[in-house]
Amino acid sequence: MDLLPSGAADERELIEIETDSFSLYIKGKPYHSRYESLKQYKAIQPYESMYFSVNGEAIESVRVFDVREEKLTEHINVPPLFFENGVYQLVVTPKSHDSLEFEHEHPTLRKAVSKVGKHPHQLLMGNLSFTNEVGYTTFSILSEGKKQLDVTLEVFPSKLSYKEDYQQLLEEVNEEVYNLAYHFVKKTYLGATTTQTAEPSWAEFYRLVMKYFQQFTMAVTQVEKQPHHQLKKEHRLVRGDQLKRQDTVGLKYLRKRPGLFVESPNGIPIHEKKMMPTKGINVQKEPTYDTLENRFVKWMMVRLSHKLNSLKRKLEERKPFDQQNPNQDKMKVVQNMESSIQRKLASPFWRTIGKLDRSVMSLVLQMAPGYREAYQAYLTLSRGLVLHGELARISVKDVATLYEYWTFLKLGQILASKYKMISQDIIKVNREGLFVTLNQSKSAKRVFRHPHTNEKITLHFQKHSGRLPTVKQKPDSMLSIEKVGKDHTYEYVFDAKYRVDFAAEGSYYGRTYHSPGPLEEDINTMHRYRDAIVENNASAYERNTFGAYVLFPWGEEHEYEKHAFYQSIQKVNIGGFPFLPQSTALVERFLDRLIECSPKQLQEEGILPKGTLEEWNSRVQEKVLIAKVNGEQQLRNINQSGYMFIRDSYLCKGWKEARYIALYKPKAIFAENGGIYQYARLRDLKVDYQRGGIRLYMDTWKRLKLSIKPVGYGISTSTLTTLPDLKAAKELPQLYMKSAMERQLWEVLRRFSGEVRMDLDHKELEKAGKVTSFRTLINGLTVEVVESVIKVRSDKGSLAFTYEDVVHNVNKVFREIVNLQSRG
């Protein structure tokens, strides 16, 4: 029977149900948009089956479309037919004059199906559309207000593998949230589903107690085996000949009673007499287990017993229509738990422990074996984890939101596996429990620290861009990386888009890109993020987002590496990455690269406005003439006159290119004040023929942020450097670096330590020919340069690199030095 016109190709009747009072039909495509046709879907359909259930009165027949046989069949164990974002037409035709009604818990679906025609021949007709929602959905058909039929369908995701990717998304979201909350809480897929109950806190407590009750009782048993104890002092009145070494109590007792002292040959010399008290107080120390810590453990056991008893009473409640209590098995388990706690409390050890009468702040509870585990388990059981915001309600429904949350949590998990997490505000605490702040209304972040360079890495969730000249921006995930020696951060956008173009044959996307990938409009959004997120710096706006990338649900990573939107990342730092539980390699590799890259590499990869590069290069090449000052009198004359005279023989080669001048004060003359402290722009110069030299006139002197110390080297006359090198250097040898290899190697080592020393082949800077070695003082690294071979040594081993490695493959050099420092 074909009641509906054939719209798109391959539409079929998917469900046909006959009862004695009506017929029900559902029609639509039996495959999702990833496949071009029913034939292709049938050829590569995985071995998955759809859950389908029909319950009702007077059901005559049920037939379901089987894509393998391409026809309606009576067996209901068939491959998936219903998918998110699919549209399916429902028609119900009555066989009597009864009025039919359609019922669904979701108001949008309920309103989508309505009555068509006039009584007594009214039909129920409408379109069922499951937008970004997966899982089970149930609808009912009512006749004259009485339920006649319940139909339950399973809706599958169209961009994920349901049995693998979707369920793993749920598992990883819940696992990472609980890990953040307790560092030892993990939750299964079944535990993550929402429970329809008037008291969700009891459902949460039941799930937690089933998992952590054994951990709590094992911890209590360990406390019983190795209990914390204290020495209890007991004072007793004894005869004088039984007195021992007195404490403050005993001494005070005797001072107040001088009449107790009598003469005795074995007494204590007092005023040329030997005296002995006839009685006094002895102190006796005995171990006691009645400590605050043990009282606190007993208090936890009593409180948990009470809560188990309350849970048992909750489970005993029966609804009016229940024939028998469906919670009998649960009640028995909870009863056994409560009895176990009561047996422990009745044991001789815990009977001697008193009641807790004050708050406890003790390191024993945080560090001692048994006490620590019991306290952690009790916190878990007593507070639970309240999934505040959207996280709980989307656990089995909105896949797009779930994917958005998962991408942020997964990025954090990848970073946490390699870098130390120092803070997070995803999980917060209030009086009601632990709350997850991961939702659309609040931003959250996780902060990590690189174990070797100490650089800070921050992952933001929906970071608000603040005040912008145009429109506020709020990408899903923002990665901020701090680099040693730089005041600004390098920021990168990772935006989750639960959309993928499957590049259907003959489509525009298929002809242009030849394989599935992110949508063009999503790539355009990444361009918008990078251009729109700017920062106001000294009345000028600067772009602080260096790259923006779409994360989309796709699993074929190897195939995608040929895609234009992957290769564009290397060219313009805009593109997309496939990102699913089984497809994280490309993202992990890229994150490693961003974090390990030097600031210079990241800066060079940024896209600059046209003309900026030439202007930038011209500024970088601005030369500085460093001239030696011969004494305090010459320094005063320079500061007072505003010019400096230098003989021709003291001027170094290339001095005419200088745009600035800096003064070098020799340590032999200026002692602790030796070095380079100030510089100024050259305003003019005049030749002094009589004295055989030039006069250099300068603008106002500026003080360097970091003074440059000689550290055993000096300048005999003058030398040249660049303005950026002058501002970055801490020690005089650093101004010598001229080759790309020397600069790259210095930058790599500086990320490990703020103190990098250089050795030159001559003590005077302008006469030096090469750098012979680098040394980092904190990490003990020594680097020697021998005939274009760079040898790295530490107490943990040695490495060797070529000139090409250091200049063109600096990431490899950095990683191998990190691995060397990580050796045990």
FENGICOR-V137759 format. One record per residue. N is the residue number from 1. BURIAL is 1 if it has 9 or more other C-alpha atoms within 8 Angstrom, else 0. D_FIRST is the distance of its C-alpha to the first C-alpha in Angstrom with 2 decimals. Layout:
# FENGICOR-V137759
n = {N & N}
burial = {BURIAL & BURIAL}
d_first = {D_FIRST & D_FIRST}
This chain:
# FENGICOR-V137759
n = {1 & 2 & 3 & 4 & 5 & 6 & 7 & 8 & 9 & 10 & 11 & 12 & 13 & 14 & 15 & 16 & 17 & 18 & 19 & 20 & 21 & 22 & 23 & 24 & 25 & 26 & 27 & 28 & 29 & 30 & 31 & 32 & 33 & 34 & 35 & 36 & 37 & 38 & 39 & 40 & 41 & 42 & 43 & 44 & 45 & 46 & 47 & 48 & 49 & 50 & 51 & 52 & 53 & 54 & 55 & 56 & 57 & 58 & 59 & 60 & 61 & 62 & 63 & 64 & 65 & 66 & 67 & 68 & 69 & 70 & 71 & 72 & 73 & 74 & 75 & 76 & 77 & 78 & 79 & 80 & 81 & 82 & 83 & 84 & 85 & 86 & 87 & 88 & 89 & 90 & 91 & 92 & 93 & 94 & 95 & 96 & 97 & 98 & 99 & 100 & 101 & 102 & 103 & 104 & 105 & 106 & 107 & 108 & 109 & 110 & 111 & 112 & 113 & 114 & 115 & 116 & 117 & 118 & 119 & 120 & 121 & 122 & 123 & 124 & 125 & 126 & 127 & 128 & 129 & 130 & 131 & 132 & 133 & 134 & 135 & 136 & 137 & 138 & 139 & 140 & 141 & 142 & 143 & 144 & 145 & 146 & 147 & 148 & 149 & 150 & 151 & 152 & 153 & 154 & 155 & 156 & 157 & 158 & 159 & 160 & 161 & 162 & 163 & 164 & 165 & 166 & 167 & 168 & 169 & 170 & 171 & 172 & 173 & 174 & 175 & 176 & 177 & 178 & 179 & 180 & 181 & 182 & 183 & 184 & 185 & 186 & 187 & 188 & 189 & 190 & 191 & 192 & 193 & 194 & 195 & 196 & 197 & 198 & 199 & 200 & 201 & 202 & 203 & 204 & 205 & 206 & 207 & 208 & 209 & 210 & 211 & 212 & 213 & 214 & 215 & 216 & 217 & 218 & 219 & 220 & 221 & 222 & 223 & 224 & 225 & 226 & 227 & 228 & 229 & 230 & 231 & 232 & 233 & 234 & 235 & 236 & 237 & 238 & 239 & 240 & 241 & 242 & 243 & 244 & 245 & 246 & 247 & 248 & 249 & 250 & 251 & 252 & 253 & 254 & 255 & 256 & 257 & 258 & 259 & 260 & 261 & 262 & 263 & 264 & 265 & 266 & 267 & 268 & 269 & 270 & 271 & 272 & 273 & 274 & 275 & 276 & 277 & 278 & 279 & 280 & 281 & 282 & 283 & 284 & 285 & 286 & 287 & 288 & 289 & 290 & 291 & 292 & 293 & 294 & 295 & 296 & 297 & 298 & 299 & 300 & 301 & 302 & 303 & 304 & 305 & 306 & 307 & 308 & 309 & 310 & 311 & 312 & 313 & 314 & 315 & 316 & 317 & 318 & 319 & 320 & 321 & 322 & 323 & 324 & 325 & 326 & 327 & 328 & 329 & 330 & 331 & 332 & 333 & 334 & 335 & 336 & 337 & 338 & 339 & 340 & 341 & 342 & 343 & 344 & 345 & 346 & 347 & 348 & 349 & 350 & 351 & 352 & 353 & 354 & 355 & 356 & 357 & 358 & 359 & 360 & 361 & 362 & 363 & 364 & 365 & 366 & 367 & 368 & 369 & 370 & 371 & 372 & 373 & 374 & 375 & 376 & 377 & 378 & 379 & 380 & 381 & 382 & 383 & 384 & 385 & 386 & 387 & 388 & 389 & 390 & 391 & 392 & 393 & 394 & 395 & 396 & 397 & 398 & 399 & 400 & 401 & 402 & 403 & 404 & 405 & 406 & 407 & 408 & 409 & 410 & 411 & 412 & 413 & 414 & 415 & 416 & 417 & 418 & 419 & 420 & 421 & 422 & 423 & 424 & 425 & 426 & 427 & 428 & 429 & 430 & 431 & 432 & 433 & 434 & 435 & 436 & 437 & 438 & 439 & 440 & 441 & 442 & 443 & 444 & 445 & 446 & 447 & 448 & 449 & 450 & 451 & 452 & 453 & 454 & 455 & 456 & 457 & 458 & 459 & 460 & 461 & 462 & 463 & 464 & 465 & 466 & 467 & 468 & 469 & 470 & 471 & 472 & 473 & 474 & 475 & 476 & 477 & 478 & 479 & 480 & 481 & 482 & 483 & 484 & 485 & 486 & 487 & 488 & 489 & 490 & 491 & 492 & 493 & 494 & 495 & 496 & 497 & 498 & 499 & 500 & 501 & 502 & 503 & 504 & 505 & 506 & 507 & 508 & 509 & 510 & 511 & 512 & 513 & 514 & 515 & 516 & 517 & 518 & 519 & 520 & 521 & 522 & 523 & 524 & 525 & 526 & 527 & 528 & 529 & 530 & 531 & 532 & 533 & 534 & 535 & 536 & 537 & 538 & 539 & 540 & 541 & 542 & 543 & 544 & 545 & 546 & 547 & 548 & 549 & 550 & 551 & 552 & 553 & 554 & 555 & 556 & 557 & 558 & 559 & 560 & 561 & 562 & 563 & 564 & 565 & 566 & 567 & 568 & 569 & 570 & 571 & 572 & 573 & 574 & 575 & 576 & 577 & 578 & 579 & 580 & 581 & 582 & 583 & 584 & 585 & 586 & 587 & 588 & 589 & 590 & 591 & 592 & 593 & 594 & 595 & 596 & 597 & 598 & 599 & 600 & 601 & 602 & 603 & 604 & 605 & 606 & 607 & 608 & 609 & 610 & 611 & 612 & 613 & 614 & 615 & 616 & 617 & 618 & 619 & 620 & 621 & 622 & 623 & 624 & 625 & 626 & 627 & 628 & 629 & 630 & 631 & 632 & 633 & 634 & 635 & 636 & 637 & 638 & 639 & 640 & 641 & 642 & 643 & 644 & 645 & 646 & 647 & 648 & 649 & 650 & 651 & 652 & 653 & 654 & 655 & 656 & 657 & 658 & 659 & 660 & 661 & 662 & 663 & 664 & 665 & 666 & 667 & 668 & 669 & 670 & 671 & 672 & 673 & 674 & 675 & 676 & 677 & 678 & 679 & 680 & 681 & 682 & 683 & 684 & 685 & 686 & 687 & 688 & 689 & 690 & 691 & 692 & 693 & 694 & 695 & 696 & 697 & 698 & 699 & 700 & 701 & 702 & 703 & 704 & 705 & 706 & 707 & 708 & 709 & 710 & 711 & 712 & 713 & 714 & 715 & 716 & 717 & 718 & 719 & 720 & 721 & 722 & 723 & 724 & 725 & 726 & 727 & 728 & 729 & 730 & 731 & 732 & 733 & 734 & 735 & 736 & 737 & 738 & 739 & 740 & 741 & 742 & 743 & 744 & 745 & 746 & 747 & 748 & 749 & 750 & 751 & 752 & 753 & 754 & 755 & 756 & 757 & 758 & 759 & 760 & 761 & 762 & 763 & 764 & 765 & 766 & 767 & 768 & 769 & 770 & 771 & 772 & 773 & 774 & 775 & 776 & 777 & 778 & 779 & 780 & 781 & 782 & 783 & 784 & 785 & 786 & 787 & 788 & 789 & 790 & 791 & 792 & 793 & 794 & 795 & 796 & 797 & 798 & 799 & 800 & 801 & 802 & 803 & 804 & 805 & 806 & 807 & 808 & 809 & 810 & 811 & 812 & 813 & 814 & 815 & 816 & 817 & 818 & 819 & 820 & 821 & 822 & 823 & 824}
burial = {0 & 0 & 0 & 0 & 0 & 0 & 0 & 0 & 0 & 0 & 1 & 1 & 1 & 1 & 1 & 1 & 1 & 1 & 1 & 0 & 0 & 1 & 1 & 1 & 1 & 1 & 1 & 1 & 1 & 1 & 1 & 1 & 0 & 0 & 1 & 1 & 0 & 1 & 0 & 1 & 1 & 1 & 0 & 0 & 0 & 0 & 0 & 0 & 0 & 1 & 0 & 1 & 0 & 0 & 0 & 1 & 0 & 0 & 1 & 0 & 0 & 1 & 1 & 1 & 1 & 1 & 1 & 0 & 0 & 0 & 0 & 1 & 1 & 0 & 0 & 0 & 0 & 1 & 1 & 1 & 1 & 1 & 1 & 1 & 1 & 1 & 1 & 1 & 1 & 1 & 1 & 1 & 1 & 1 & 0 & 0 & 0 & 0 & 1 & 1 & 1 & 1 & 1 & 1 & 0 & 0 & 0 & 0 & 1 & 1 & 0 & 1 & 1 & 1 & 1 & 0 & 0 & 0 & 0 & 0 & 0 & 1 & 1 & 1 & 1 & 1 & 1 & 1 & 1 & 1 & 0 & 1 & 1 & 1 & 1 & 0 & 0 & 1 & 1 & 1 & 1 & 1 & 1 & 0 & 0 & 0 & 1 & 1 & 1 & 1 & 1 & 1 & 1 & 1 & 1 & 1 & 1 & 1 & 1 & 1 & 1 & 1 & 0 & 0 & 1 & 1 & 1 & 1 & 1 & 1 & 1 & 1 & 1 & 1 & 1 & 1 & 1 & 1 & 1 & 1 & 1 & 1 & 0 & 0 & 1 & 1 & 1 & 1 & 1 & 0 & 0 & 1 & 1 & 0 & 0 & 0 & 0 & 0 & 0 & 1 & 0 & 0 & 1 & 1 & 1 & 1 & 1 & 1 & 1 & 0 & 0 & 1 & 1 & 0 & 1 & 1 & 1 & 1 & 1 & 1 & 1 & 1 & 1 & 0 & 0 & 0 & 1 & 1 & 1 & 0 & 0 & 0 & 0 & 0 & 0 & 0 & 0 & 1 & 1 & 1 & 0 & 0 & 1 & 0 & 0 & 1 & 0 & 0 & 0 & 1 & 1 & 0 & 1 & 1 & 0 & 0 & 0 & 0 & 0 & 1 & 1 & 1 & 1 & 0 & 0 & 0 & 1 & 0 & 0 & 0 & 0 & 0 & 0 & 1 & 1 & 1 & 1 & 1 & 1 & 1 & 1 & 1 & 1 & 0 & 0 & 0 & 0 & 1 & 1 & 1 & 1 & 0 & 1 & 1 & 1 & 1 & 1 & 1 & 1 & 1 & 1 & 1 & 0 & 1 & 1 & 0 & 0 & 1 & 1 & 0 & 1 & 1 & 0 & 0 & 1 & 1 & 0 & 0 & 0 & 0 & 0 & 0 & 0 & 0 & 1 & 0 & 0 & 0 & 0 & 0 & 1 & 0 & 0 & 1 & 1 & 0 & 1 & 1 & 0 & 0 & 1 & 1 & 0 & 0 & 1 & 0 & 0 & 0 & 0 & 1 & 1 & 0 & 1 & 0 & 0 & 1 & 0 & 0 & 0 & 0 & 0 & 0 & 0 & 1 & 1 & 1 & 0 & 1 & 1 & 1 & 1 & 1 & 1 & 1 & 1 & 1 & 1 & 1 & 1 & 1 & 1 & 0 & 1 & 1 & 1 & 1 & 1 & 1 & 1 & 1 & 1 & 1 & 0 & 1 & 1 & 1 & 1 & 1 & 1 & 1 & 0 & 1 & 1 & 1 & 1 & 1 & 1 & 1 & 1 & 1 & 0 & 1 & 1 & 1 & 1 & 1 & 0 & 0 & 1 & 1 & 1 & 0 & 0 & 1 & 1 & 1 & 1 & 1 & 0 & 0 & 0 & 0 & 1 & 1 & 1 & 1 & 1 & 1 & 1 & 0 & 0 & 0 & 1 & 1 & 1 & 1 & 1 & 1 & 1 & 1 & 0 & 0 & 1 & 0 & 1 & 1 & 1 & 1 & 1 & 1 & 1 & 1 & 1 & 0 & 1 & 0 & 0 & 1 & 0 & 0 & 0 & 1 & 1 & 0 & 1 & 1 & 1 & 1 & 1 & 1 & 1 & 1 & 1 & 0 & 0 & 0 & 0 & 0 & 1 & 1 & 1 & 1 & 1 & 1 & 1 & 1 & 1 & 1 & 1 & 1 & 1 & 1 & 1 & 1 & 0 & 0 & 0 & 0 & 1 & 1 & 1 & 0 & 1 & 1 & 1 & 1 & 1 & 1 & 1 & 0 & 0 & 1 & 1 & 0 & 0 & 1 & 1 & 0 & 1 & 1 & 1 & 1 & 1 & 1 & 1 & 0 & 0 & 0 & 0 & 0 & 0 & 0 & 1 & 1 & 1 & 1 & 1 & 1 & 1 & 1 & 1 & 1 & 1 & 1 & 1 & 0 & 1 & 0 & 0 & 1 & 0 & 0 & 1 & 0 & 1 & 1 & 1 & 1 & 1 & 0 & 0 & 1 & 1 & 1 & 1 & 1 & 1 & 1 & 1 & 1 & 0 & 0 & 1 & 1 & 0 & 1 & 1 & 1 & 0 & 0 & 0 & 0 & 1 & 0 & 0 & 1 & 1 & 1 & 0 & 0 & 0 & 1 & 0 & 0 & 1 & 1 & 0 & 0 & 0 & 0 & 0 & 0 & 0 & 0 & 0 & 0 & 0 & 0 & 0 & 1 & 0 & 1 & 1 & 1 & 1 & 1 & 1 & 1 & 1 & 1 & 1 & 0 & 0 & 1 & 1 & 0 & 0 & 1 & 0 & 0 & 0 & 1 & 1 & 0 & 0 & 1 & 1 & 0 & 0 & 0 & 1 & 1 & 0 & 0 & 1 & 0 & 0 & 1 & 1 & 1 & 1 & 1 & 1 & 1 & 1 & 1 & 1 & 0 & 1 & 1 & 0 & 0 & 0 & 1 & 1 & 1 & 1 & 1 & 1 & 1 & 1 & 1 & 0 & 0 & 1 & 0 & 0 & 1 & 0 & 0 & 0 & 0 & 1 & 1 & 1 & 1 & 1 & 1 & 1 & 0 & 1 & 0 & 0 & 1 & 0 & 1 & 1 & 1 & 1 & 1 & 0 & 0 & 1 & 1 & 1 & 0 & 1 & 1 & 1 & 1 & 1 & 1 & 1 & 0 & 1 & 1 & 1 & 0 & 1 & 1 & 1 & 1 & 1 & 1 & 1 & 1 & 1 & 0 & 0 & 0 & 1 & 1 & 1 & 1 & 1 & 1 & 1 & 1 & 1 & 1 & 1 & 1 & 1 & 0 & 0 & 1 & 1 & 1 & 1 & 1 & 1 & 0 & 1 & 1 & 1 & 0 & 0 & 1 & 0 & 0 & 1 & 1 & 1 & 1 & 1 & 1 & 1 & 0 & 0 & 1 & 1 & 1 & 1 & 1 & 1 & 0 & 0 & 0 & 1 & 1 & 1 & 1 & 1 & 1 & 0 & 1 & 0 & 1 & 0 & 0 & 1 & 1 & 1 & 0 & 1 & 1 & 1 & 0 & 1 & 1 & 1 & 0 & 1 & 1 & 1 & 0 & 1 & 1 & 0 & 1 & 0 & 0 & 0 & 0}
d_first = {0.00 & 3.82 & 6.20 & 9.11 & 11.30 & 12.36 & 15.80 & 17.75 & 17.37 & 15.70 & 13.34 & 10.62 & 8.61 & 11.79 & 11.63 & 9.60 & 12.23 & 12.50 & 15.92 & 17.66 & 17.83 & 14.71 & 11.34 & 11.64 & 9.60 & 11.76 & 11.22 & 14.21 & 16.44 & 17.07 & 20.72 & 23.54 & 25.68 & 28.25 & 26.19 & 25.51 & 22.26 & 19.91 & 22.04 & 25.21 & 23.95 & 22.96 & 26.40 & 28.47 & 26.45 & 29.16 & 29.07 & 27.85 & 25.36 & 23.60 & 24.50 & 21.62 & 22.34 & 20.69 & 23.10 & 22.84 & 23.20 & 21.26 & 18.55 & 16.56 & 14.52 & 14.24 & 12.42 & 13.62 & 13.24 & 16.39 & 17.82 & 20.13 & 17.61 & 14.98 & 12.13 & 11.04 & 14.06 & 15.73 & 18.87 & 19.36 & 22.27 & 20.63 & 22.17 & 22.13 & 18.99 & 20.49 & 23.60 & 26.19 & 25.93 & 22.22 & 19.95 & 16.65 & 14.51 & 14.01 & 12.22 & 13.27 & 12.61 & 15.48 & 15.76 & 19.46 & 21.97 & 22.83 & 23.14 & 21.15 & 22.73 & 22.03 & 25.00 & 26.10 & 29.72 & 29.61 & 30.16 & 28.48 & 25.12 & 25.70 & 26.28 & 23.35 & 20.83 & 21.69 & 20.83 & 19.37 & 20.14 & 22.62 & 23.23 & 21.97 & 18.50 & 18.80 & 16.03 & 17.00 & 16.18 & 18.09 & 18.76 & 20.21 & 22.95 & 25.32 & 28.40 & 30.81 & 29.89 & 29.10 & 29.15 & 27.36 & 25.62 & 24.63 & 22.88 & 22.69 & 20.89 & 23.53 & 23.55 & 26.76 & 28.38 & 27.77 & 25.85 & 22.84 & 21.22 & 22.58 & 20.59 & 22.80 & 21.83 & 24.31 & 24.70 & 26.56 & 29.10 & 28.32 & 32.01 & 33.28 & 32.85 & 31.72 & 33.55 & 36.63 & 37.28 & 35.72 & 37.29 & 40.53 & 40.61 & 40.57 & 43.21 & 45.49 & 45.32 & 46.30 & 48.84 & 50.58 & 50.72 & 52.26 & 54.60 & 55.85 & 56.36 & 58.23 & 58.57 & 57.60 & 54.39 & 51.16 & 47.81 & 44.74 & 41.13 & 40.44 & 43.47 & 42.23 & 39.13 & 39.58 & 40.23 & 39.31 & 42.61 & 45.15 & 47.83 & 46.61 & 50.24 & 50.26 & 47.10 & 48.79 & 52.00 & 50.29 & 48.69 & 52.06 & 54.16 & 52.04 & 52.86 & 56.42 & 58.07 & 59.24 & 60.67 & 62.59 & 64.03 & 65.03 & 66.82 & 68.64 & 69.72 & 71.16 & 73.04 & 74.52 & 75.75 & 77.25 & 77.86 & 79.51 & 83.02 & 86.05 & 89.78 & 90.86 & 94.48 & 96.46 & 100.03 & 102.60 & 106.23 & 108.54 & 112.27 & 113.98 & 114.46 & 110.67 & 109.72 & 107.68 & 106.74 & 106.06 & 103.09 & 103.20 & 102.86 & 105.78 & 107.97 & 107.36 & 108.29 & 111.63 & 112.50 & 112.33 & 114.55 & 117.68 & 119.51 & 117.57 & 119.47 & 122.60 & 124.91 & 123.94 & 125.23 & 121.65 & 120.47 & 119.42 & 122.28 & 122.49 & 125.65 & 127.76 & 126.61 & 124.01 & 121.68 & 118.81 & 116.53 & 116.69 & 112.90 & 109.89 & 106.11 & 104.28 & 100.70 & 98.43 & 95.06 & 92.32 & 88.68 & 86.09 & 82.29 & 81.94 & 81.06 & 78.86 & 76.34 & 76.03 & 75.89 & 72.99 & 71.09 & 71.75 & 70.56 & 67.27 & 66.85 & 67.53 & 65.13 & 62.36 & 63.02 & 62.68 & 59.41 & 58.01 & 59.11 & 57.32 & 54.15 & 54.45 & 54.81 & 51.73 & 49.72 & 51.11 & 49.53 & 46.65 & 43.97 & 43.86 & 40.49 & 41.42 & 42.16 & 44.30 & 45.45 & 43.04 & 45.97 & 48.19 & 48.22 & 48.92 & 51.69 & 53.37 & 53.37 & 54.84 & 57.39 & 58.55 & 58.99 & 61.05 & 63.17 & 63.83 & 65.19 & 67.30 & 68.84 & 69.91 & 71.43 & 73.39 & 74.93 & 78.70 & 78.16 & 75.94 & 78.03 & 80.98 & 79.03 & 79.52 & 77.22 & 76.32 & 78.35 & 77.94 & 75.62 & 75.70 & 75.99 & 76.71 & 76.14 & 75.87 & 72.43 & 71.29 & 72.89 & 74.06 & 71.89 & 70.00 & 70.74 & 68.72 & 65.62 & 65.88 & 66.19 & 63.20 & 60.99 & 62.19 & 61.45 & 57.92 & 57.43 & 59.19 & 57.81 & 54.43 & 52.52 & 50.95 & 48.15 & 49.04 & 47.05 & 43.57 & 43.90 & 42.79 & 39.72 & 38.23 & 38.59 & 34.89 & 33.31 & 34.57 & 34.85 & 36.58 & 39.38 & 39.63 & 40.04 & 42.67 & 44.65 & 44.35 & 45.76 & 48.83 & 49.43 & 48.93 & 51.39 & 53.84 & 53.34 & 54.09 & 57.23 & 58.32 & 58.27 & 61.04 & 62.83 & 64.35 & 62.56 & 65.25 & 63.23 & 59.80 & 58.62 & 54.97 & 55.97 & 58.20 & 59.82 & 60.36 & 61.34 & 57.86 & 57.23 & 56.21 & 53.88 & 51.76 & 52.40 & 49.69 & 47.67 & 47.19 & 50.22 & 52.93 & 54.16 & 55.12 & 57.05 & 58.38 & 61.77 & 62.91 & 66.25 & 66.86 & 69.05 & 71.34 & 71.56 & 71.12 & 68.83 & 66.41 & 62.63 & 60.50 & 56.71 & 55.52 & 52.16 & 51.27 & 54.91 & 55.73 & 57.52 & 59.91 & 61.41 & 60.40 & 61.42 & 57.83 & 54.89 & 54.77 & 52.83 & 51.33 & 49.90 & 48.27 & 51.04 & 54.49 & 56.87 & 60.57 & 63.16 & 66.89 & 69.25 & 72.90 & 75.22 & 72.66 & 72.55 & 68.98 & 65.69 & 63.14 & 59.68 & 56.27 & 52.83 & 49.90 & 46.81 & 43.56 & 40.43 & 37.14 & 35.69 & 35.52 & 34.53 & 32.95 & 34.32 & 31.14 & 31.99 & 32.86 & 33.16 & 36.53 & 37.23 & 36.46 & 38.77 & 41.49 & 41.65 & 39.82 & 38.79 & 37.19 & 39.51 & 40.17 & 39.10 & 41.72 & 41.87 & 42.75 & 45.54 & 46.75 & 46.89 & 49.23 & 51.50 & 51.57 & 52.56 & 55.40 & 56.74 & 56.37 & 57.89 & 61.62 & 64.82 & 67.86 & 70.96 & 74.27 & 72.71 & 70.60 & 66.94 & 66.06 & 62.68 & 62.53 & 59.04 & 59.45 & 55.84 & 52.24 & 49.29 & 45.55 & 44.30 & 40.63 & 38.25 & 38.36 & 39.64 & 40.75 & 44.35 & 45.92 & 43.48 & 43.88 & 47.69 & 47.25 & 45.34 & 47.23 & 46.79 & 48.53 & 51.33 & 51.92 & 53.20 & 56.26 & 56.87 & 56.33 & 55.41 & 51.93 & 48.75 & 46.20 & 46.02 & 43.07 & 43.50 & 41.66 & 43.13 & 43.33 & 44.27 & 47.48 & 50.00 & 50.15 & 50.67 & 53.26 & 55.16 & 55.18 & 56.42 & 59.21 & 60.25 & 60.40 & 62.50 & 64.78 & 65.42 & 68.75 & 68.93 & 70.06 & 66.95 & 64.59 & 66.58 & 66.49 & 62.69 & 62.31 & 61.46 & 64.30 & 64.59 & 66.17 & 69.96 & 70.00 & 70.62 & 73.76 & 75.07 & 74.29 & 76.06 & 79.08 & 79.42 & 78.96 & 81.74 & 84.24 & 87.35 & 89.74 & 93.40 & 94.68 & 98.47 & 100.90 & 103.07 & 106.55 & 107.55 & 107.35 & 109.65 & 107.49 & 104.37 & 106.12 & 107.25 & 103.67 & 102.28 & 105.11 & 105.32 & 101.63 & 102.25 & 102.97 & 105.42 & 104.53 & 106.85 & 105.57 & 106.08 & 103.79 & 100.81 & 98.08 & 96.39 & 93.73 & 95.04 & 94.64 & 90.80 & 91.10 & 89.75 & 90.71 & 93.63 & 93.74 & 96.89 & 97.52 & 100.09 & 101.60 & 101.64 & 105.28 & 106.30 & 103.74 & 103.19 & 100.09 & 99.29 & 98.99 & 95.85 & 93.80 & 93.01 & 92.82 & 91.84 & 92.05 & 90.95 & 93.66 & 94.77 & 97.55 & 100.05 & 103.62 & 105.82 & 109.09 & 111.45 & 114.43 & 112.80 & 110.68 & 107.20 & 104.57 & 103.85 & 100.22 & 99.42 & 96.40 & 94.39 & 94.11 & 93.81 & 90.51 & 90.36 & 87.93 & 85.37 & 86.26 & 89.90 & 90.41 & 92.81 & 95.03 & 94.49 & 97.30 & 96.72 & 98.29 & 98.68 & 102.15 & 101.83 & 98.38 & 94.91 & 91.56 & 88.14 & 85.05 & 84.31 & 81.09 & 83.01 & 85.87 & 83.59 & 81.71 & 84.72 & 86.45 & 89.06 & 91.14 & 89.88 & 86.33 & 87.64 & 88.46 & 84.86 & 84.31 & 81.86 & 78.06 & 78.35 & 80.85 & 78.80 & 75.53 & 77.30 & 78.98 & 75.66 & 74.04 & 77.00 & 77.22 & 73.74 & 75.18 & 78.41 & 79.98 & 83.28 & 83.27 & 86.74 & 87.63 & 90.59 & 92.08 & 94.62 & 97.22 & 98.30 & 98.48 & 95.12 & 96.08 & 97.60 & 94.67 & 92.92 & 89.86 & 88.10 & 89.06 & 86.92 & 84.67 & 84.84 & 82.63 & 84.81 & 82.21 & 80.09 & 82.97 & 81.41 & 83.83 & 82.79 & 85.18 & 84.86 & 86.55 & 86.31 & 82.80 & 81.57 & 80.60 & 81.39 & 80.05 & 81.76 & 81.52 & 82.53 & 79.02 & 79.15 & 79.30 & 77.14 & 77.80 & 76.10 & 76.73 & 77.45 & 74.02 & 72.27 & 73.94 & 73.38 & 69.91 & 68.26 & 69.58 & 66.46 & 67.34 & 70.91 & 69.83 & 67.39 & 69.98 & 72.67 & 70.28 & 69.64 & 73.40 & 74.11 & 71.42 & 73.06 & 74.45}
